[in-house]
Amino acid sequence: QVQLVESGGGLVQPGESLRLSCAASGFTFSSYSMNWYRQAPGKERELVATVTSTGGSTNYADSAKGRFTISRDNAKNTVYLQMNSLKPEDTAVYYCNVRRNYINYWGKGTLVTVSS
């Protein structure tokens, strides 16, 4: 079965960086685009970044452009989200996602808190 396990969240100060990881299993990882979403308290879940199956193309929400970088290692079945210049408004639970056969699969999320 599809499993997505996020890690790397934590408490950081504004301006600092974090690198999130998502380990995937149960499907042919290299065949699918992968996504990072986030959900802040009281808000809807939003798409942050997408990387295509080969890693050759990426896309970002406006809020992430220039600060976040999504990447993947198909040999390790892992997708990453490098987050730089973090802001308090980046505080959220970050989820890894894959859409496979018209079904969305989600990890349990990792909490990122940006606060001084």
Rosetta constraint file for C-alpha pairs under 8 A:
AtomPair CA 1 CA 25 HARMONIC 7.62 0.50
AtomPair CA 1 CA 26 HARMONIC 4.79 0.50
AtomPair CA 1 CA 27 HARMONIC 7.41 0.50
AtomPair CA 2 CA 24 HARMONIC 7.40 0.50
AtomPair CA 2 CA 25 HARMONIC 5.77 0.50
AtomPair CA 2 CA 26 HARMONIC 4.30 0.50
AtomPair CA 2 CA 27 HARMONIC 6.03 0.50
AtomPair CA 2 CA 105 HARMONIC 7.18 0.50
AtomPair CA 3 CA 23 HARMONIC 7.97 0.50
AtomPair CA 3 CA 24 HARMONIC 5.68 0.50
AtomPair CA 3 CA 25 HARMONIC 5.20 0.50
AtomPair CA 3 CA 26 HARMONIC 6.12 0.50
AtomPair CA 3 CA 105 HARMONIC 7.91 0.50
AtomPair CA 3 CA 106 HARMONIC 7.87 0.50
AtomPair CA 3 CA 107 HARMONIC 6.95 0.50
AtomPair CA 4 CA 22 HARMONIC 6.25 0.50
AtomPair CA 4 CA 23 HARMONIC 5.71 0.50
AtomPair CA 4 CA 24 HARMONIC 4.67 0.50
AtomPair CA 4 CA 25 HARMONIC 6.69 0.50
AtomPair CA 4 CA 96 HARMONIC 6.65 0.50
AtomPair CA 4 CA 97 HARMONIC 7.54 0.50
AtomPair CA 4 CA 105 HARMONIC 7.77 0.50
AtomPair CA 4 CA 106 HARMONIC 6.38 0.50
AtomPair CA 4 CA 107 HARMONIC 4.58 0.50
AtomPair CA 4 CA 108 HARMONIC 7.76 0.50
AtomPair CA 5 CA 22 HARMONIC 5.27 0.50
AtomPair CA 5 CA 23 HARMONIC 5.18 0.50
AtomPair CA 5 CA 24 HARMONIC 6.59 0.50
AtomPair CA 5 CA 96 HARMONIC 7.65 0.50
AtomPair CA 5 CA 107 HARMONIC 5.39 0.50
AtomPair CA 5 CA 108 HARMONIC 6.88 0.50
AtomPair CA 5 CA 109 HARMONIC 7.55 0.50
AtomPair CA 6 CA 20 HARMONIC 7.03 0.50
AtomPair CA 6 CA 21 HARMONIC 5.56 0.50
AtomPair CA 6 CA 22 HARMONIC 4.27 0.50
AtomPair CA 6 CA 23 HARMONIC 6.52 0.50
AtomPair CA 6 CA 95 HARMONIC 7.01 0.50
AtomPair CA 6 CA 96 HARMONIC 6.61 0.50
AtomPair CA 6 CA 107 HARMONIC 6.42 0.50
AtomPair CA 6 CA 108 HARMONIC 7.12 0.50
AtomPair CA 6 CA 109 HARMONIC 5.77 0.50
AtomPair CA 6 CA 110 HARMONIC 5.85 0.50
AtomPair CA 7 CA 20 HARMONIC 5.77 0.50
AtomPair CA 7 CA 21 HARMONIC 5.28 0.50
AtomPair CA 7 CA 22 HARMONIC 6.40 0.50
AtomPair CA 7 CA 109 HARMONIC 7.84 0.50
AtomPair CA 7 CA 110 HARMONIC 5.87 0.50
AtomPair CA 8 CA 18 HARMONIC 7.09 0.50
AtomPair CA 8 CA 19 HARMONIC 6.00 0.50
AtomPair CA 8 CA 20 HARMONIC 4.53 0.50
AtomPair CA 8 CA 21 HARMONIC 6.15 0.50
AtomPair CA 8 CA 110 HARMONIC 7.03 0.50
AtomPair CA 9 CA 18 HARMONIC 7.13 0.50
AtomPair CA 9 CA 19 HARMONIC 7.66 0.50
AtomPair CA 9 CA 20 HARMONIC 6.31 0.50
AtomPair CA 9 CA 110 HARMONIC 5.24 0.50
AtomPair CA 9 CA 111 HARMONIC 5.16 0.50
AtomPair CA 9 CA 112 HARMONIC 4.84 0.50
AtomPair CA 9 CA 113 HARMONIC 7.85 0.50
AtomPair CA 10 CA 110 HARMONIC 7.97 0.50
AtomPair CA 10 CA 111 HARMONIC 6.19 0.50
AtomPair CA 10 CA 112 HARMONIC 5.04 0.50
AtomPair CA 10 CA 113 HARMONIC 6.07 0.50
AtomPair CA 11 CA 112 HARMONIC 6.17 0.50
AtomPair CA 11 CA 113 HARMONIC 4.69 0.50
AtomPair CA 11 CA 114 HARMONIC 5.92 0.50
AtomPair CA 11 CA 115 HARMONIC 7.19 0.50
AtomPair CA 12 CA 16 HARMONIC 6.28 0.50
AtomPair CA 12 CA 17 HARMONIC 7.52 0.50
AtomPair CA 12 CA 18 HARMONIC 7.93 0.50
AtomPair CA 12 CA 112 HARMONIC 7.85 0.50
AtomPair CA 12 CA 113 HARMONIC 6.29 0.50
AtomPair CA 12 CA 114 HARMONIC 5.02 0.50
AtomPair CA 12 CA 115 HARMONIC 6.31 0.50
AtomPair CA 12 CA 116 HARMONIC 7.70 0.50
AtomPair CA 13 CA 86 HARMONIC 7.63 0.50
AtomPair CA 13 CA 114 HARMONIC 5.35 0.50
AtomPair CA 13 CA 115 HARMONIC 5.02 0.50
AtomPair CA 13 CA 116 HARMONIC 5.02 0.50
AtomPair CA 14 CA 85 HARMONIC 6.87 0.50
AtomPair CA 14 CA 86 HARMONIC 5.32 0.50
AtomPair CA 14 CA 87 HARMONIC 5.03 0.50
AtomPair CA 14 CA 88 HARMONIC 6.35 0.50
AtomPair CA 14 CA 114 HARMONIC 5.81 0.50
AtomPair CA 14 CA 115 HARMONIC 6.12 0.50
AtomPair CA 14 CA 116 HARMONIC 6.49 0.50
AtomPair CA 15 CA 84 HARMONIC 7.02 0.50
AtomPair CA 15 CA 85 HARMONIC 4.07 0.50
AtomPair CA 15 CA 86 HARMONIC 4.88 0.50
AtomPair CA 15 CA 87 HARMONIC 6.44 0.50
AtomPair CA 16 CA 84 HARMONIC 6.24 0.50
AtomPair CA 16 CA 85 HARMONIC 5.46 0.50
AtomPair CA 16 CA 86 HARMONIC 5.62 0.50
AtomPair CA 17 CA 82 HARMONIC 7.49 0.50
AtomPair CA 17 CA 83 HARMONIC 5.43 0.50
AtomPair CA 17 CA 84 HARMONIC 4.37 0.50
AtomPair CA 17 CA 85 HARMONIC 6.10 0.50
AtomPair CA 17 CA 86 HARMONIC 6.15 0.50
AtomPair CA 18 CA 82 HARMONIC 6.13 0.50
AtomPair CA 18 CA 83 HARMONIC 5.24 0.50
AtomPair CA 18 CA 84 HARMONIC 6.70 0.50
AtomPair CA 19 CA 80 HARMONIC 6.84 0.50
AtomPair CA 19 CA 81 HARMONIC 5.62 0.50
AtomPair CA 19 CA 82 HARMONIC 4.40 0.50
AtomPair CA 19 CA 83 HARMONIC 5.98 0.50
AtomPair CA 20 CA 80 HARMONIC 5.48 0.50
AtomPair CA 20 CA 81 HARMONIC 4.97 0.50
AtomPair CA 20 CA 82 HARMONIC 6.36 0.50
AtomPair CA 20 CA 83 HARMONIC 7.90 0.50
AtomPair CA 21 CA 78 HARMONIC 6.70 0.50
AtomPair CA 21 CA 79 HARMONIC 5.84 0.50
AtomPair CA 21 CA 80 HARMONIC 4.52 0.50
AtomPair CA 21 CA 81 HARMONIC 6.52 0.50
AtomPair CA 22 CA 78 HARMONIC 5.42 0.50
AtomPair CA 22 CA 79 HARMONIC 5.21 0.50
AtomPair CA 22 CA 80 HARMONIC 6.29 0.50
AtomPair CA 22 CA 96 HARMONIC 6.26 0.50
AtomPair CA 23 CA 76 HARMONIC 7.88 0.50
AtomPair CA 23 CA 77 HARMONIC 6.04 0.50
AtomPair CA 23 CA 78 HARMONIC 4.60 0.50
AtomPair CA 23 CA 79 HARMONIC 6.80 0.50
AtomPair CA 24 CA 29 HARMONIC 6.93 0.50
AtomPair CA 24 CA 77 HARMONIC 5.46 0.50
AtomPair CA 24 CA 78 HARMONIC 5.97 0.50
AtomPair CA 25 CA 29 HARMONIC 7.26 0.50
AtomPair CA 25 CA 77 HARMONIC 7.05 0.50
AtomPair CA 28 CA 32 HARMONIC 7.44 0.50
AtomPair CA 29 CA 53 HARMONIC 7.73 0.50
AtomPair CA 29 CA 74 HARMONIC 6.73 0.50
AtomPair CA 29 CA 77 HARMONIC 5.83 0.50
AtomPair CA 30 CA 53 HARMONIC 5.42 0.50
AtomPair CA 30 CA 54 HARMONIC 6.66 0.50
AtomPair CA 30 CA 74 HARMONIC 5.50 0.50
AtomPair CA 30 CA 77 HARMONIC 7.45 0.50
AtomPair CA 31 CA 53 HARMONIC 5.31 0.50
AtomPair CA 31 CA 54 HARMONIC 7.76 0.50
AtomPair CA 32 CA 52 HARMONIC 6.79 0.50
AtomPair CA 32 CA 53 HARMONIC 4.67 0.50
AtomPair CA 32 CA 98 HARMONIC 7.19 0.50
AtomPair CA 32 CA 99 HARMONIC 7.74 0.50
AtomPair CA 32 CA 100 HARMONIC 7.51 0.50
AtomPair CA 33 CA 50 HARMONIC 6.90 0.50
AtomPair CA 33 CA 51 HARMONIC 5.56 0.50
AtomPair CA 33 CA 52 HARMONIC 4.18 0.50
AtomPair CA 33 CA 53 HARMONIC 4.49 0.50
AtomPair CA 33 CA 98 HARMONIC 6.80 0.50
AtomPair CA 33 CA 99 HARMONIC 7.79 0.50
AtomPair CA 34 CA 50 HARMONIC 5.73 0.50
AtomPair CA 34 CA 51 HARMONIC 5.47 0.50
AtomPair CA 34 CA 52 HARMONIC 6.54 0.50
AtomPair CA 34 CA 53 HARMONIC 7.17 0.50
AtomPair CA 34 CA 79 HARMONIC 7.27 0.50
AtomPair CA 34 CA 96 HARMONIC 7.47 0.50
AtomPair CA 34 CA 97 HARMONIC 6.05 0.50
AtomPair CA 34 CA 98 HARMONIC 5.20 0.50
AtomPair CA 34 CA 99 HARMONIC 7.80 0.50
AtomPair CA 35 CA 47 HARMONIC 7.32 0.50
AtomPair CA 35 CA 48 HARMONIC 7.49 0.50
AtomPair CA 35 CA 49 HARMONIC 5.68 0.50
AtomPair CA 35 CA 50 HARMONIC 4.41 0.50
AtomPair CA 35 CA 51 HARMONIC 6.50 0.50
AtomPair CA 35 CA 96 HARMONIC 5.90 0.50
AtomPair CA 35 CA 97 HARMONIC 5.01 0.50
AtomPair CA 35 CA 98 HARMONIC 6.28 0.50
AtomPair CA 36 CA 47 HARMONIC 6.30 0.50
AtomPair CA 36 CA 48 HARMONIC 5.50 0.50
AtomPair CA 36 CA 49 HARMONIC 5.28 0.50
AtomPair CA 36 CA 50 HARMONIC 6.51 0.50
AtomPair CA 36 CA 81 HARMONIC 7.53 0.50
AtomPair CA 36 CA 94 HARMONIC 6.82 0.50
AtomPair CA 36 CA 95 HARMONIC 5.65 0.50
AtomPair CA 36 CA 96 HARMONIC 4.77 0.50
AtomPair CA 36 CA 97 HARMONIC 6.08 0.50
AtomPair CA 37 CA 45 HARMONIC 6.55 0.50
AtomPair CA 37 CA 46 HARMONIC 5.40 0.50
AtomPair CA 37 CA 47 HARMONIC 4.36 0.50
AtomPair CA 37 CA 48 HARMONIC 5.05 0.50
AtomPair CA 37 CA 49 HARMONIC 7.07 0.50
AtomPair CA 37 CA 94 HARMONIC 5.70 0.50
AtomPair CA 37 CA 95 HARMONIC 5.05 0.50
AtomPair CA 37 CA 96 HARMONIC 6.38 0.50
AtomPair CA 37 CA 97 HARMONIC 7.19 0.50
AtomPair CA 38 CA 45 HARMONIC 5.50 0.50
AtomPair CA 38 CA 46 HARMONIC 5.48 0.50
AtomPair CA 38 CA 47 HARMONIC 6.61 0.50
AtomPair CA 38 CA 48 HARMONIC 6.65 0.50
AtomPair CA 38 CA 92 HARMONIC 5.88 0.50
AtomPair CA 38 CA 93 HARMONIC 5.44 0.50
AtomPair CA 38 CA 94 HARMONIC 4.23 0.50
AtomPair CA 38 CA 95 HARMONIC 5.79 0.50
AtomPair CA 39 CA 43 HARMONIC 6.25 0.50
AtomPair CA 39 CA 44 HARMONIC 5.93 0.50
AtomPair CA 39 CA 45 HARMONIC 4.29 0.50
AtomPair CA 39 CA 46 HARMONIC 6.31 0.50
AtomPair CA 39 CA 92 HARMONIC 5.18 0.50
AtomPair CA 39 CA 93 HARMONIC 5.32 0.50
AtomPair CA 39 CA 94 HARMONIC 6.57 0.50
AtomPair CA 40 CA 44 HARMONIC 7.24 0.50
AtomPair CA 40 CA 45 HARMONIC 7.33 0.50
AtomPair CA 40 CA 90 HARMONIC 7.88 0.50
AtomPair CA 40 CA 91 HARMONIC 6.27 0.50
AtomPair CA 40 CA 92 HARMONIC 4.12 0.50
AtomPair CA 40 CA 93 HARMONIC 6.38 0.50
AtomPair CA 41 CA 92 HARMONIC 6.79 0.50
AtomPair CA 47 CA 61 HARMONIC 6.72 0.50
AtomPair CA 48 CA 60 HARMONIC 5.76 0.50
AtomPair CA 48 CA 61 HARMONIC 5.10 0.50
AtomPair CA 48 CA 63 HARMONIC 7.83 0.50
AtomPair CA 48 CA 64 HARMONIC 6.51 0.50
AtomPair CA 49 CA 58 HARMONIC 7.16 0.50
AtomPair CA 49 CA 59 HARMONIC 5.53 0.50
AtomPair CA 49 CA 60 HARMONIC 4.39 0.50
AtomPair CA 49 CA 61 HARMONIC 6.26 0.50
AtomPair CA 49 CA 64 HARMONIC 7.64 0.50
AtomPair CA 49 CA 69 HARMONIC 7.97 0.50
AtomPair CA 49 CA 70 HARMONIC 6.44 0.50
AtomPair CA 50 CA 58 HARMONIC 5.45 0.50
AtomPair CA 50 CA 59 HARMONIC 5.14 0.50
AtomPair CA 50 CA 60 HARMONIC 6.56 0.50
AtomPair CA 50 CA 70 HARMONIC 6.96 0.50
AtomPair CA 51 CA 55 HARMONIC 5.60 0.50
AtomPair CA 51 CA 56 HARMONIC 7.50 0.50
AtomPair CA 51 CA 57 HARMONIC 5.85 0.50
AtomPair CA 51 CA 58 HARMONIC 4.45 0.50
AtomPair CA 51 CA 59 HARMONIC 6.66 0.50
AtomPair CA 51 CA 70 HARMONIC 6.47 0.50
AtomPair CA 51 CA 71 HARMONIC 6.62 0.50
AtomPair CA 51 CA 72 HARMONIC 7.58 0.50
AtomPair CA 52 CA 56 HARMONIC 6.30 0.50
AtomPair CA 52 CA 57 HARMONIC 5.50 0.50
AtomPair CA 52 CA 58 HARMONIC 6.42 0.50
AtomPair CA 54 CA 74 HARMONIC 7.82 0.50
AtomPair CA 55 CA 71 HARMONIC 6.46 0.50
AtomPair CA 55 CA 72 HARMONIC 6.22 0.50
AtomPair CA 58 CA 70 HARMONIC 7.07 0.50
AtomPair CA 60 CA 64 HARMONIC 5.92 0.50
AtomPair CA 60 CA 65 HARMONIC 5.73 0.50
AtomPair CA 61 CA 65 HARMONIC 6.34 0.50
AtomPair CA 64 CA 68 HARMONIC 5.28 0.50
AtomPair CA 67 CA 83 HARMONIC 6.08 0.50
AtomPair CA 67 CA 84 HARMONIC 5.14 0.50
AtomPair CA 67 CA 85 HARMONIC 6.24 0.50
AtomPair CA 67 CA 86 HARMONIC 7.81 0.50
AtomPair CA 68 CA 81 HARMONIC 6.70 0.50
AtomPair CA 68 CA 82 HARMONIC 5.46 0.50
AtomPair CA 68 CA 83 HARMONIC 4.47 0.50
AtomPair CA 68 CA 84 HARMONIC 6.06 0.50
AtomPair CA 69 CA 80 HARMONIC 7.99 0.50
AtomPair CA 69 CA 81 HARMONIC 5.66 0.50
AtomPair CA 69 CA 82 HARMONIC 5.01 0.50
AtomPair CA 69 CA 83 HARMONIC 6.60 0.50
AtomPair CA 70 CA 79 HARMONIC 7.33 0.50
AtomPair CA 70 CA 80 HARMONIC 5.61 0.50
AtomPair CA 70 CA 81 HARMONIC 4.57 0.50
AtomPair CA 70 CA 82 HARMONIC 6.35 0.50
AtomPair CA 71 CA 79 HARMONIC 5.81 0.50
AtomPair CA 71 CA 80 HARMONIC 5.23 0.50
AtomPair CA 71 CA 81 HARMONIC 6.59 0.50
AtomPair CA 72 CA 77 HARMONIC 7.67 0.50
AtomPair CA 72 CA 78 HARMONIC 5.75 0.50
AtomPair CA 72 CA 79 HARMONIC 4.16 0.50
AtomPair CA 72 CA 80 HARMONIC 5.86 0.50
AtomPair CA 73 CA 77 HARMONIC 6.04 0.50
AtomPair CA 73 CA 78 HARMONIC 5.41 0.50
AtomPair CA 73 CA 79 HARMONIC 6.33 0.50
AtomPair CA 74 CA 78 HARMONIC 6.51 0.50
AtomPair CA 86 CA 90 HARMONIC 6.46 0.50
AtomPair CA 86 CA 114 HARMONIC 6.77 0.50
AtomPair CA 87 CA 91 HARMONIC 7.58 0.50
AtomPair CA 87 CA 114 HARMONIC 6.12 0.50
AtomPair CA 87 CA 115 HARMONIC 7.98 0.50
AtomPair CA 88 CA 113 HARMONIC 7.37 0.50
AtomPair CA 88 CA 114 HARMONIC 4.69 0.50
AtomPair CA 88 CA 115 HARMONIC 5.77 0.50
AtomPair CA 89 CA 114 HARMONIC 7.55 0.50
AtomPair CA 90 CA 112 HARMONIC 7.52 0.50
AtomPair CA 90 CA 113 HARMONIC 7.49 0.50
AtomPair CA 90 CA 114 HARMONIC 6.70 0.50
AtomPair CA 91 CA 111 HARMONIC 7.74 0.50
AtomPair CA 91 CA 112 HARMONIC 5.37 0.50
AtomPair CA 91 CA 113 HARMONIC 4.60 0.50
AtomPair CA 91 CA 114 HARMONIC 5.43 0.50
AtomPair CA 92 CA 111 HARMONIC 6.00 0.50
AtomPair CA 92 CA 112 HARMONIC 5.51 0.50
AtomPair CA 92 CA 113 HARMONIC 6.64 0.50
AtomPair CA 93 CA 109 HARMONIC 5.78 0.50
AtomPair CA 93 CA 110 HARMONIC 5.38 0.50
AtomPair CA 93 CA 111 HARMONIC 4.29 0.50
AtomPair CA 93 CA 112 HARMONIC 6.01 0.50
AtomPair CA 94 CA 109 HARMONIC 5.22 0.50
AtomPair CA 94 CA 110 HARMONIC 5.29 0.50
AtomPair CA 94 CA 111 HARMONIC 6.21 0.50
AtomPair CA 94 CA 112 HARMONIC 7.09 0.50
AtomPair CA 95 CA 106 HARMONIC 6.60 0.50
AtomPair CA 95 CA 107 HARMONIC 5.87 0.50
AtomPair CA 95 CA 108 HARMONIC 6.76 0.50
AtomPair CA 95 CA 109 HARMONIC 4.44 0.50
AtomPair CA 95 CA 110 HARMONIC 6.70 0.50
AtomPair CA 96 CA 106 HARMONIC 5.88 0.50
AtomPair CA 96 CA 107 HARMONIC 5.57 0.50
AtomPair CA 96 CA 109 HARMONIC 6.99 0.50
AtomPair CA 97 CA 104 HARMONIC 6.84 0.50
AtomPair CA 97 CA 105 HARMONIC 5.60 0.50
AtomPair CA 97 CA 106 HARMONIC 4.85 0.50
AtomPair CA 97 CA 107 HARMONIC 6.82 0.50
AtomPair CA 98 CA 104 HARMONIC 5.89 0.50
AtomPair CA 98 CA 105 HARMONIC 5.39 0.50
AtomPair CA 98 CA 106 HARMONIC 6.97 0.50
AtomPair CA 99 CA 103 HARMONIC 5.41 0.50
AtomPair CA 99 CA 104 HARMONIC 4.43 0.50
AtomPair CA 99 CA 105 HARMONIC 6.22 0.50
AtomPair CA 100 CA 104 HARMONIC 6.44 0.50
AtomPair CA 100 CA 105 HARMONIC 7.56 0.50
